[in-house]
Amino acid sequence: MARLDESARGVYLIAVTPFTETGALDLDGCDRMVDFYLEAGATGLTLLGVMGEAPKLTTDESATIVNRVLKRVDGRVPIVVGVSSPGFAQMQALTGRVMDDGAAGVMIAPPGSLRTDDQIAGYYEQAAEMIGDVPFVLQDFPLTTGVQMSVPVIARIIRDIPTCVCLKHEDWPGLAKITALRKEGATARRVAILCGNGGVFLPEEMERGADGAMTGFAYPEMMTGVVANHARGDMERARDLFDAYLPLARFEQQPGLGLAIRKYVLYRRGVLANPTLRKPGAALDPLSRAEVDRLMARLEKRLKELN
């Protein structure tokens, strides 16, 4: 598999991690999940993100999931792996392991202790030194990390670290940041910008200069459809499609419940054998499941009207 580079574009879906009812890894479920994502038009997959429950996995389990997905993908699309960790030793070990297995690159989020631009830039300089020539995605996710990355510090990292090839932009929504980074001369070189936030700002992000999405949603065909229609220059169709999915995308963005909702929908769609979250993590209550069922029914009706 070719390594990730600045030309990355499309939809790199953040994969969930399937579990059995007891919380064990569901490797057969991984295969179904990969097939589903590729059929939905994913141009890449991102593993071991926050919504992949990475902090709940052991190092060996993380490697097992990556290896299984890589074998199922079989080189059809690039795989990016989240390797964020409190210490560089674990980051270096996991990076080496997944790259040896065939990953295209890794994703690194900053630890929450960073406050100044110098601290942020220094952290990524050290991280890049530890992982060598491996291309990485700079994850800007202040709602989760608490780290505020300014445009100047992002530009500085891009300038000083050649292996930084992509920004995962998920400020909330931070649209002006995309505009500033795409301004001529703002960065030493053009890197890919793939956006998060569950896709709820995707039309605006694409029009601001993003290259696609790197996030998850129980209906990934929404994101691949928006990006494809943007590429064809048909933003009206892109927005019509986006608007149909928006109520469910909005519902999935609830803090603390989002992953449970996403897994329940994937279970309803036959992708997951069950919607289990590994503890700590609770299932949806009956009323919440009924609300999701209603939104799914309305979505299917609207899609028929659009088509």
Phi and psi restraints in degrees (value plus and minus 20) as a CYANA .aco file:
   2 ALA   PHI     -85.3   -45.3
   2 ALA   PSI     130.9   170.9
   3 ARG   PHI     -97.8   -57.8
   3 ARG   PSI     132.9   172.9
   4 LEU   PHI     -81.4   -41.4
   4 LEU   PSI     120.5   160.5
   5 ASP   PHI    -162.6  -122.6
   5 ASP   PSI    -193.2  -153.2
   6 GLU   PHI     -86.4   -46.4
   6 GLU   PSI     -32.7     7.3
   7 SER   PHI    -107.1   -67.1
   7 SER   PSI     -16.2    23.8
   8 ALA   PHI     -76.1   -36.1
   8 ALA   PSI     116.9   156.9
   9 ARG   PHI    -179.2  -139.2
   9 ARG   PSI     150.2   190.2
  10 GLY   PHI      80.2   120.2
  10 GLY   PSI    -161.3  -121.3
  11 VAL   PHI    -147.5  -107.5
  11 VAL   PSI      91.6   131.6
  12 TYR   PHI    -119.5   -79.5
  12 TYR   PSI      79.5   119.5
  13 LEU   PHI     -94.2   -54.2
  13 LEU   PSI     111.7   151.7
  14 ILE   PHI     -95.5   -55.5
  14 ILE   PSI      94.9   134.9
  15 ALA   PHI    -102.4   -62.4
  15 ALA   PSI     121.6   161.6
  16 VAL   PHI     -96.8   -56.8
  16 VAL   PSI     148.9   188.9
  17 THR   PHI    -131.2   -91.2
  17 THR   PSI      94.3   134.3
  18 PRO   PHI     -94.4   -54.4
  18 PRO   PSI     116.4   156.4
  19 PHE   PHI    -144.4  -104.4
  19 PHE   PSI     136.4   176.4
  20 THR   PHI     -98.1   -58.1
  20 THR   PSI     157.4   197.4
  21 GLU   PHI     -81.2   -41.2
  21 GLU   PSI     -45.3    -5.3
  22 THR   PHI    -109.0   -69.0
  22 THR   PSI     -24.5    15.5
  23 GLY   PHI      74.5   114.5
  23 GLY   PSI     -15.6    24.4
  24 ALA   PHI     -97.9   -57.9
  24 ALA   PSI     137.8   177.8
  25 LEU   PHI     -81.9   -41.9
  25 LEU   PSI     115.8   155.8
  26 ASP   PHI    -125.7   -85.7
  26 ASP   PSI      72.1   112.1
  27 LEU   PHI     -93.3   -53.3
  27 LEU   PSI     -53.4   -13.4
  28 ASP   PHI     -83.9   -43.9
  28 ASP   PSI     -56.4   -16.4
  29 GLY   PHI     -84.4   -44.4
  29 GLY   PSI     -52.5   -12.5
  30 CYS   PHI     -80.1   -40.1
  30 CYS   PSI     -62.2   -22.2
  31 ASP   PHI     -83.3   -43.3
  31 ASP   PSI     -65.3   -25.3
  32 ARG   PHI     -82.7   -42.7
  32 ARG   PSI     -60.7   -20.7
  33 MET   PHI     -81.6   -41.6
  33 MET   PSI     -66.5   -26.5
  34 VAL   PHI     -79.7   -39.7
  34 VAL   PSI     -66.7   -26.7
  35 ASP   PHI     -79.2   -39.2
  35 ASP   PSI     -62.1   -22.1
  36 PHE   PHI     -82.7   -42.7
  36 PHE   PSI     -67.3   -27.3
  37 TYR   PHI     -83.0   -43.0
  37 TYR   PSI     -61.3   -21.3
  38 LEU   PHI     -89.3   -49.3
  38 LEU   PSI     -58.5   -18.5
  39 GLU   PHI     -84.7   -44.7
  39 GLU   PSI     -48.2    -8.2
  40 ALA   PHI     -98.2   -58.2
  40 ALA   PSI     -25.1    14.9
  41 GLY   PHI      79.1   119.1
  41 GLY   PSI      -3.6    36.4
  42 ALA   PHI     -79.7   -39.7
  42 ALA   PSI     116.4   156.4
  43 THR   PHI    -115.5   -75.5
  43 THR   PSI     -26.0    14.0
  44 GLY   PHI    -190.8  -150.8
  44 GLY   PSI     146.6   186.6
  45 LEU   PHI    -148.4  -108.4
  45 LEU   PSI     126.7   166.7
  46 THR   PHI    -140.7  -100.7
  46 THR   PSI     103.6   143.6
  47 LEU   PHI    -128.5   -88.5
  47 LEU   PSI     135.7   175.7
  48 LEU   PHI      42.8    82.8
  48 LEU   PSI      17.4    57.4
  49 GLY   PHI    -105.3   -65.3
  49 GLY   PSI    -198.4  -158.4
  50 VAL   PHI     -77.9   -37.9
  50 VAL   PSI     -63.1   -23.1
  51 MET   PHI     -99.6   -59.6
  51 MET   PSI     -21.2    18.8
  52 GLY   PHI    -114.9   -74.9
  52 GLY   PSI     -11.2    28.8
  53 GLU   PHI      37.3    77.3
  53 GLU   PSI      14.5    54.5
  54 ALA   PHI     -74.7   -34.7
  54 ALA   PSI     -61.2   -21.2
  55 PRO   PHI     -84.2   -44.2
  55 PRO   PSI     -35.1     4.9
  56 LYS   PHI    -112.3   -72.3
  56 LYS   PSI     -21.3    18.7
  57 LEU   PHI    -120.7   -80.7
  57 LEU   PSI     127.3   167.3
  58 THR   PHI     -96.0   -56.0
  58 THR   PSI     146.8   186.8
  59 THR   PHI     -80.0   -40.0
  59 THR   PSI     -62.6   -22.6
  60 ASP   PHI     -85.9   -45.9
  60 ASP   PSI     -58.7   -18.7
  61 GLU   PHI     -85.0   -45.0
  61 GLU   PSI     -60.8   -20.8
  62 SER   PHI     -78.4   -38.4
  62 SER   PSI     -66.7   -26.7
  63 ALA   PHI     -84.7   -44.7
  63 ALA   PSI     -56.9   -16.9
  64 THR   PHI     -83.4   -43.4
  64 THR   PSI     -64.7   -24.7
  65 ILE   PHI     -81.9   -41.9
  65 ILE   PSI     -67.3   -27.3
  66 VAL   PHI     -80.4   -40.4
  66 VAL   PSI     -66.4   -26.4
  67 ASN   PHI     -81.9   -41.9
  67 ASN   PSI     -61.1   -21.1
  68 ARG   PHI     -84.7   -44.7
  68 ARG   PSI     -64.7   -24.7
  69 VAL   PHI     -85.9   -45.9
  69 VAL   PSI     -62.2   -22.2
  70 LEU   PHI     -80.3   -40.3
  70 LEU   PSI     -60.9   -20.9
  71 LYS   PHI     -85.4   -45.4
  71 LYS   PSI     -60.2   -20.2
  72 ARG   PHI     -89.4   -49.4
  72 ARG   PSI     -60.3   -20.3
  73 VAL   PHI     -87.1   -47.1
  73 VAL   PSI     -58.6   -18.6
  74 ASP   PHI      34.5    74.5
  74 ASP   PSI      23.2    63.2
  75 GLY   PHI      60.0   100.0
  75 GLY   PSI     -15.4    24.6
  76 ARG   PHI     -92.9   -52.9
  76 ARG   PSI     -54.4   -14.4
  77 VAL   PHI    -160.5  -120.5
  77 VAL   PSI     136.0   176.0
  78 PRO   PHI     -92.7   -52.7
  78 PRO   PSI     128.2   168.2
  79 ILE   PHI    -137.2   -97.2
  79 ILE   PSI     105.3   145.3
  80 VAL   PHI    -126.8   -86.8
  80 VAL   PSI     119.4   159.4
  81 VAL   PHI    -141.7  -101.7
  81 VAL   PSI     109.2   149.2
  82 GLY   PHI     -91.7   -51.7
  82 GLY   PSI     105.2   145.2
  83 VAL   PHI    -143.0  -103.0
  83 VAL   PSI      -4.9    35.1
  84 SER   PHI     -77.9   -37.9
  84 SER   PSI     117.2   157.2
  85 SER   PHI    -179.4  -139.4
  85 SER   PSI     140.5   180.5
  86 PRO   PHI     -83.2   -43.2
  86 PRO   PSI     -50.3   -10.3
  87 GLY   PHI    -144.4  -104.4
  87 GLY   PSI     135.4   175.4
  88 PHE   PHI     -93.2   -53.2
  88 PHE   PSI     -46.6    -6.6
  89 ALA   PHI     -81.8   -41.8
  89 ALA   PSI     -66.2   -26.2
  90 GLN   PHI     -86.6   -46.6
  90 GLN   PSI     -60.0   -20.0
  91 MET   PHI     -80.2   -40.2
  91 MET   PSI     -66.2   -26.2
  92 GLN   PHI     -83.7   -43.7
  92 GLN   PSI     -63.2   -23.2
  93 ALA   PHI     -85.4   -45.4
  93 ALA   PSI     -65.9   -25.9
  94 LEU   PHI     -88.2   -48.2
  94 LEU   PSI     -59.0   -19.0
  95 THR   PHI     -79.2   -39.2
  95 THR   PSI     -68.8   -28.8
  96 GLY   PHI     -79.8   -39.8
  96 GLY   PSI     -59.9   -19.9
  97 ARG   PHI     -86.7   -46.7
  97 ARG   PSI     -67.7   -27.7
  98 VAL   PHI     -93.7   -53.7
  98 VAL   PSI     -52.6   -12.6
  99 MET   PHI     -89.0   -49.0
  99 MET   PSI     -57.1   -17.1
 100 ASP   PHI     -83.0   -43.0
 100 ASP   PSI     -52.0   -12.0
 101 ASP   PHI     -98.3   -58.3
 101 ASP   PSI     -35.2     4.8
 102 GLY   PHI     100.5   140.5
 102 GLY   PSI      -8.3    31.7
 103 ALA   PHI     -84.9   -44.9
 103 ALA   PSI     135.9   175.9
 104 ALA   PHI    -111.4   -71.4
 104 ALA   PSI     -39.2     0.8
 105 GLY   PHI     155.9   195.9
 105 GLY   PSI    -199.8  -159.8
 106 VAL   PHI    -149.1  -109.1
 106 VAL   PSI     144.9   184.9
 107 MET   PHI    -141.9  -101.9
 107 MET   PSI     115.3   155.3
 108 ILE   PHI    -148.9  -108.9
 108 ILE   PSI     101.4   141.4
 109 ALA   PHI    -117.9   -77.9
 109 ALA   PSI     131.2   171.2
 110 PRO   PHI     -98.8   -58.8
 110 PRO   PSI     128.0   168.0
 111 PRO   PHI     -89.7   -49.7
 111 PRO   PSI     132.0   172.0
 112 GLY   PHI     -87.6   -47.6
 112 GLY   PSI     -27.9    12.1
 113 SER   PHI     -99.9   -59.9
 113 SER   PSI     -31.9     8.1
 114 LEU   PHI     -98.3   -58.3
 114 LEU   PSI     115.8   155.8
 115 ARG   PHI    -147.2  -107.2
 115 ARG   PSI     -63.7   -23.7
 116 THR   PHI    -115.9   -75.9
 116 THR   PSI     142.5   182.5
 117 ASP   PHI     -79.0   -39.0
 117 ASP   PSI     -61.0   -21.0
 118 ASP   PHI     -83.1   -43.1
 118 ASP   PSI     -59.2   -19.2
 119 GLN   PHI     -85.3   -45.3
 119 GLN   PSI     -62.6   -22.6
 120 ILE   PHI     -85.2   -45.2
 120 ILE   PSI     -69.4   -29.4
 121 ALA   PHI     -81.9   -41.9
 121 ALA   PSI     -62.2   -22.2
 122 GLY   PHI     -82.8   -42.8
 122 GLY   PSI     -58.4   -18.4
 123 TYR   PHI     -81.6   -41.6
 123 TYR   PSI     -67.7   -27.7
 124 TYR   PHI     -89.7   -49.7
 124 TYR   PSI     -50.1   -10.1
 125 GLU   PHI     -83.5   -43.5
 125 GLU   PSI     -63.1   -23.1
 126 GLN   PHI     -88.6   -48.6
 126 GLN   PSI     -61.1   -21.1
 127 ALA   PHI     -81.8   -41.8
 127 ALA   PSI     -64.0   -24.0
 128 ALA   PHI     -83.3   -43.3
 128 ALA   PSI     -57.6   -17.6
 129 GLU   PHI     -84.2   -44.2
 129 GLU   PSI     -58.1   -18.1
 130 MET   PHI     -89.8   -49.8
 130 MET   PSI     -55.5   -15.5
 131 ILE   PHI    -115.9   -75.9
 131 ILE   PSI     -19.1    20.9
 132 GLY   PHI      50.9    90.9
 132 GLY   PSI    -153.0  -113.0
 133 ASP   PHI    -109.5   -69.5
 133 ASP   PSI      -5.7    34.3
 134 VAL   PHI     -92.4   -52.4
 134 VAL   PSI     107.2   147.2
 135 PRO   PHI     -88.9   -48.9
 135 PRO   PSI     122.7   162.7
 136 PHE   PHI    -154.6  -114.6
 136 PHE   PSI     136.9   176.9
 137 VAL   PHI    -119.0   -79.0
 137 VAL   PSI     106.4   146.4
 138 LEU   PHI    -104.9   -64.9
 138 LEU   PSI      94.3   134.3
 139 GLN   PHI    -115.0   -75.0
 139 GLN   PSI      97.0   137.0
 140 ASP   PHI    -127.8   -87.8
 140 ASP   PSI      77.0   117.0
 141 PHE   PHI    -157.5  -117.5
 141 PHE   PSI      49.4    89.4
 142 PRO   PHI     -81.8   -41.8
 142 PRO   PSI     -47.5    -7.5
 143 LEU   PHI     -84.3   -44.3
 143 LEU   PSI     -48.8    -8.8
 144 THR   PHI    -118.7   -78.7
 144 THR   PSI     -64.4   -24.4
 145 THR   PHI    -103.4   -63.4
 145 THR   PSI     -45.8    -5.8
 146 GLY   PHI      57.8    97.8
 146 GLY   PSI     -15.6    24.4
 147 VAL   PHI    -118.7   -78.7
 147 VAL   PSI     102.2   142.2
 148 GLN   PHI    -114.4   -74.4
 148 GLN   PSI      92.0   132.0
 149 MET   PHI    -118.1   -78.1
 149 MET   PSI      96.8   136.8
 150 SER   PHI     -99.0   -59.0
 150 SER   PSI     142.7   182.7
 151 VAL   PHI     -78.4   -38.4
 151 VAL   PSI     -64.3   -24.3
 152 PRO   PHI     -80.1   -40.1
 152 PRO   PSI     -57.9   -17.9
 153 VAL   PHI     -94.3   -54.3
 153 VAL   PSI     -54.8   -14.8
 154 ILE   PHI     -83.3   -43.3
 154 ILE   PSI     -65.1   -25.1
 155 ALA   PHI     -81.5   -41.5
 155 ALA   PSI     -57.8   -17.8
 156 ARG   PHI     -84.7   -44.7
 156 ARG   PSI     -63.2   -23.2
 157 ILE   PHI     -83.3   -43.3
 157 ILE   PSI     -63.7   -23.7
 158 ILE   PHI     -82.0   -42.0
 158 ILE   PSI     -59.6   -19.6
 159 ARG   PHI     -88.5   -48.5
 159 ARG   PSI     -62.5   -22.5
 160 ASP   PHI    -111.8   -71.8
 160 ASP   PSI     -37.5     2.5
 161 ILE   PHI    -144.8  -104.8
 161 ILE   PSI      78.4   118.4
 162 PRO   PHI     -80.9   -40.9
 162 PRO   PSI     -45.0    -5.0
 163 THR   PHI    -100.2   -60.2
 163 THR   PSI     -24.5    15.5
 164 CYS   PHI    -100.4   -60.4
 164 CYS   PSI      86.4   126.4
 165 VAL   PHI    -132.4   -92.4
 165 VAL   PSI     -28.4    11.6
 166 CYS   PHI    -173.6  -133.6
 166 CYS   PSI     122.6   162.6
 167 LEU   PHI    -125.9   -85.9
 167 LEU   PSI     103.2   143.2
 168 LYS   PHI    -110.9   -70.9
 168 LYS   PSI      83.2   123.2
 169 HIS   PHI    -113.3   -73.3
 169 HIS   PSI      96.1   136.1
 170 GLU   PHI    -165.8  -125.8
 170 GLU   PSI      29.2    69.2
 171 ASP   PHI     -88.1   -48.1
 171 ASP   PSI     154.1   194.1
 172 TRP   PHI    -143.9  -103.9
 172 TRP   PSI      71.5   111.5
 173 PRO   PHI    -111.5   -71.5
 173 PRO   PSI     -34.8     5.2
 174 GLY   PHI      46.4    86.4
 174 GLY   PSI      11.6    51.6
 175 LEU   PHI     -82.4   -42.4
 175 LEU   PSI     -56.3   -16.3
 176 ALA   PHI     -83.8   -43.8
 176 ALA   PSI     -48.2    -8.2
 177 LYS   PHI     -85.8   -45.8
 177 LYS   PSI     -60.5   -20.5
 178 ILE   PHI     -82.4   -42.4
 178 ILE   PSI     -65.5   -25.5
 179 THR   PHI     -78.4   -38.4
 179 THR   PSI     -65.3   -25.3
 180 ALA   PHI     -84.4   -44.4
 180 ALA   PSI     -60.5   -20.5
 181 LEU   PHI     -90.9   -50.9
 181 LEU   PSI     -47.1    -7.1
 182 ARG   PHI    -107.7   -67.7
 182 ARG   PSI     -25.9    14.1
 183 LYS   PHI     -84.2   -44.2
 183 LYS   PSI     117.3   157.3
 184 GLU   PHI     -76.1   -36.1
 184 GLU   PSI     108.2   148.2
 185 GLY   PHI      65.4   105.4
 185 GLY   PSI     -21.2    18.8
 186 ALA   PHI     -89.5   -49.5
 186 ALA   PSI     -53.4   -13.4
 187 THR   PHI    -147.2  -107.2
 187 THR   PSI     135.8   175.8
 188 ALA   PHI     -84.7   -44.7
 188 ALA   PSI     -49.1    -9.1
 189 ARG   PHI    -171.4  -131.4
 189 ARG   PSI     138.3   178.3
 190 ARG   PHI    -103.1   -63.1
 190 ARG   PSI     101.4   141.4
 191 VAL   PHI    -128.6   -88.6
 191 VAL   PSI     142.6   182.6
 192 ALA   PHI     -88.4   -48.4
 192 ALA   PSI     123.8   163.8
 193 ILE   PHI    -141.5  -101.5
 193 ILE   PSI      94.2   134.2
 194 LEU   PHI    -137.6   -97.6
 194 LEU   PSI     115.8   155.8
 195 CYS   PHI    -128.0   -88.0
 195 CYS   PSI     132.5   172.5
 196 GLY   PHI    -126.1   -86.1
 196 GLY   PSI    -152.7  -112.7
 197 ASN   PHI      43.9    83.9
 197 ASN   PSI       6.8    46.8
 198 GLY   PHI      46.1    86.1
 198 GLY   PSI      -8.4    31.6
 199 GLY   PHI      61.1   101.1
 199 GLY   PSI     -13.8    26.2
 200 VAL   PHI     -94.7   -54.7
 200 VAL   PSI     -28.9    11.1
 201 PHE   PHI    -140.5  -100.5
 201 PHE   PSI      -2.6    37.4
 202 LEU   PHI     -78.3   -38.3
 202 LEU   PSI     -63.9   -23.9
 203 PRO   PHI     -79.2   -39.2
 203 PRO   PSI     -64.1   -24.1
 204 GLU   PHI     -86.6   -46.6
 204 GLU   PSI     -59.7   -19.7
 205 GLU   PHI     -83.3   -43.3
 205 GLU   PSI     -61.5   -21.5
 206 MET   PHI     -83.2   -43.2
 206 MET   PSI     -61.5   -21.5
 207 GLU   PHI     -91.1   -51.1
 207 GLU   PSI     -40.6    -0.6
 208 ARG   PHI    -104.4   -64.4
 208 ARG   PSI     -28.8    11.2
 209 GLY   PHI      99.0   139.0
 209 GLY   PSI     -12.6    27.4
 210 ALA   PHI     -88.9   -48.9
 210 ALA   PSI     136.7   176.7
 211 ASP   PHI    -118.0   -78.0
 211 ASP   PSI     -22.6    17.4
 212 GLY   PHI     132.4   172.4
 212 GLY   PSI    -175.0  -135.0
 213 ALA   PHI    -144.5  -104.5
 213 ALA   PSI     128.0   168.0
 214 MET   PHI    -154.7  -114.7
 214 MET   PSI      64.1   104.1
 215 THR   PHI    -180.6  -140.6
 215 THR   PSI    -199.1  -159.1
 216 GLY   PHI    -142.6  -102.6
 216 GLY   PSI     137.7   177.7
 217 PHE   PHI    -187.1  -147.1
 217 PHE   PSI     126.2   166.2
 218 ALA   PHI     -87.8   -47.8
 218 ALA   PSI     -35.5     4.5
 219 TYR   PHI    -140.3  -100.3
 219 TYR   PSI      57.1    97.1
 220 PRO   PHI     -81.8   -41.8
 220 PRO   PSI     -39.7     0.3
 221 GLU   PHI     -84.0   -44.0
 221 GLU   PSI     -40.7    -0.7
 222 MET   PHI     -82.4   -42.4
 222 MET   PSI     -69.6   -29.6
 223 MET   PHI     -88.4   -48.4
 223 MET   PSI     -62.6   -22.6
 224 THR   PHI     -85.9   -45.9
 224 THR   PSI     -53.0   -13.0
 225 GLY   PHI     -89.2   -49.2
 225 GLY   PSI     -62.7   -22.7
 226 VAL   PHI     -82.3   -42.3
 226 VAL   PSI     -67.1   -27.1
 227 VAL   PHI     -84.5   -44.5
 227 VAL   PSI     -61.5   -21.5
 228 ALA   PHI     -85.3   -45.3
 228 ALA   PSI     -62.0   -22.0
 229 ASN   PHI     -89.8   -49.8
 229 ASN   PSI     -54.1   -14.1
 230 HIS   PHI     -82.2   -42.2
 230 HIS   PSI     -62.3   -22.3
 231 ALA   PHI     -83.0   -43.0
 231 ALA   PSI     -50.4   -10.4
 232 ARG   PHI    -104.3   -64.3
 232 ARG   PSI     -25.1    14.9
 233 GLY   PHI      62.1   102.1
 233 GLY   PSI      -4.2    35.8
 234 ASP   PHI    -128.7   -88.7
 234 ASP   PSI      55.3    95.3
 235 MET   PHI     -92.7   -52.7
 235 MET   PSI     -43.3    -3.3
 236 GLU   PHI     -85.0   -45.0
 236 GLU   PSI     -64.7   -24.7
 237 ARG   PHI     -85.1   -45.1
 237 ARG   PSI     -59.5   -19.5
 238 ALA   PHI     -78.9   -38.9
 238 ALA   PSI     -64.2   -24.2
 239 ARG   PHI     -91.5   -51.5
 239 ARG   PSI     -56.1   -16.1
 240 ASP   PHI     -80.7   -40.7
 240 ASP   PSI     -63.5   -23.5
 241 LEU   PHI     -85.2   -45.2
 241 LEU   PSI     -67.2   -27.2
 242 PHE   PHI     -78.4   -38.4
 242 PHE   PSI     -64.7   -24.7
 243 ASP   PHI     -80.7   -40.7
 243 ASP   PSI     -52.8   -12.8
 244 ALA   PHI     -85.0   -45.0
 244 ALA   PSI     -56.5   -16.5
 245 TYR   PHI    -109.4   -69.4
 245 TYR   PSI     -33.2     6.8
 246 LEU   PHI     -76.9   -36.9
 246 LEU   PSI     -62.8   -22.8
 247 PRO   PHI     -77.1   -37.1
 247 PRO   PSI     -61.4   -21.4
 248 LEU   PHI     -93.7   -53.7
 248 LEU   PSI     -58.4   -18.4
 249 ALA   PHI     -81.6   -41.6
 249 ALA   PSI     -60.7   -20.7
 250 ARG   PHI     -82.2   -42.2
 250 ARG   PSI     -64.9   -24.9
 251 PHE   PHI     -83.6   -43.6
 251 PHE   PSI     -55.7   -15.7
 252 GLU   PHI     -91.5   -51.5
 252 GLU   PSI     -36.1     3.9
 253 GLN   PHI    -104.4   -64.4
 253 GLN   PSI     -13.1    26.9
 254 GLN   PHI     -83.4   -43.4
 254 GLN   PSI     106.2   146.2
 255 PRO   PHI     -79.6   -39.6
 255 PRO   PSI     111.7   151.7
 256 GLY   PHI      66.2   106.2
 256 GLY   PSI     -41.2    -1.2
 257 LEU   PHI    -134.7   -94.7
 257 LEU   PSI     -32.2     7.8
 258 GLY   PHI     -75.5   -35.5
 258 GLY   PSI     -66.7   -26.7
 259 LEU   PHI     -89.1   -49.1
 259 LEU   PSI     -57.2   -17.2
 260 ALA   PHI     -82.1   -42.1
 260 ALA   PSI     -58.9   -18.9
 261 ILE   PHI     -86.2   -46.2
 261 ILE   PSI     -66.2   -26.2
 262 ARG   PHI     -80.4   -40.4
 262 ARG   PSI     -64.4   -24.4
 263 LYS   PHI     -88.9   -48.9
 263 LYS   PSI     -55.1   -15.1
 264 TYR   PHI     -84.4   -44.4
 264 TYR   PSI     -63.1   -23.1
 265 VAL   PHI     -84.4   -44.4
 265 VAL   PSI     -63.1   -23.1
 266 LEU   PHI     -82.7   -42.7
 266 LEU   PSI     -53.7   -13.7
 267 TYR   PHI     -85.7   -45.7
 267 TYR   PSI     -66.5   -26.5
 268 ARG   PHI     -80.4   -40.4
 268 ARG   PSI     -52.7   -12.7
 269 ARG   PHI    -103.4   -63.4
 269 ARG   PSI     -20.2    19.8
 270 GLY   PHI      63.7   103.7
 270 GLY   PSI      -9.8    30.2
 271 VAL   PHI    -101.6   -61.6
 271 VAL   PSI     -64.1   -24.1
 272 LEU   PHI    -123.2   -83.2
 272 LEU   PSI     122.1   162.1
 273 ALA   PHI     -90.5   -50.5
 273 ALA   PSI     -47.3    -7.3
 274 ASN   PHI    -178.1  -138.1
 274 ASN   PSI     140.3   180.3
 275 PRO   PHI    -113.5   -73.5
 275 PRO   PSI       8.4    48.4
 276 THR   PHI     -82.1   -42.1
 276 THR   PSI     113.2   153.2
 277 LEU   PHI    -121.4   -81.4
 277 LEU   PSI     121.6   161.6
 278 ARG   PHI     -93.3   -53.3
 278 ARG   PSI     122.0   162.0
 279 LYS   PHI     -86.7   -46.7
 279 LYS   PSI     122.2   162.2
 280 PRO   PHI     -95.9   -55.9
 280 PRO   PSI     111.4   151.4
 281 GLY   PHI     149.4   189.4
 281 GLY   PSI     109.8   149.8
 282 ALA   PHI    -129.8   -89.8
 282 ALA   PSI     134.3   174.3
 283 ALA   PHI     -97.2   -57.2
 283 ALA   PSI     143.5   183.5
 284 LEU   PHI     -91.1   -51.1
 284 LEU   PSI     125.2   165.2
 285 ASP   PHI     -97.4   -57.4
 285 ASP   PSI     143.8   183.8
 286 PRO   PHI     -76.4   -36.4
 286 PRO   PSI     -59.2   -19.2
 287 LEU   PHI     -85.6   -45.6
 287 LEU   PSI     -61.6   -21.6
 288 SER   PHI     -84.6   -44.6
 288 SER   PSI     -59.8   -19.8
 289 ARG   PHI     -82.8   -42.8
 289 ARG   PSI     -60.0   -20.0
 290 ALA   PHI     -84.1   -44.1
 290 ALA   PSI     -58.4   -18.4
 291 GLU   PHI     -84.5   -44.5
 291 GLU   PSI     -61.1   -21.1
 292 VAL   PHI     -84.7   -44.7
 292 VAL   PSI     -63.9   -23.9
 293 ASP   PHI     -76.8   -36.8
 293 ASP   PSI     -62.1   -22.1
 294 ARG   PHI     -85.4   -45.4
 294 ARG   PSI     -62.6   -22.6
 295 LEU   PHI     -84.8   -44.8
 295 LEU   PSI     -58.5   -18.5
 296 MET   PHI     -84.8   -44.8
 296 MET   PSI     -60.3   -20.3
 297 ALA   PHI     -85.0   -45.0
 297 ALA   PSI     -62.2   -22.2
 298 ARG   PHI     -86.4   -46.4
 298 ARG   PSI     -56.6   -16.6
 299 LEU   PHI     -82.5   -42.5
 299 LEU   PSI     -67.1   -27.1
 300 GLU   PHI     -80.8   -40.8
 300 GLU   PSI     -58.7   -18.7
 301 LYS   PHI     -83.6   -43.6
 301 LYS   PSI     -63.9   -23.9
 302 ARG   PHI     -86.9   -46.9
 302 ARG   PSI     -58.7   -18.7
 303 LEU   PHI     -83.7   -43.7
 303 LEU   PSI     -57.0   -17.0
 304 LYS   PHI     -83.4   -43.4
 304 LYS   PSI     -58.5   -18.5
 305 GLU   PHI     -86.1   -46.1
 305 GLU   PSI     -59.4   -19.4
 306 LEU   PHI     -87.9   -47.9
 306 LEU   PSI     -53.9   -13.9
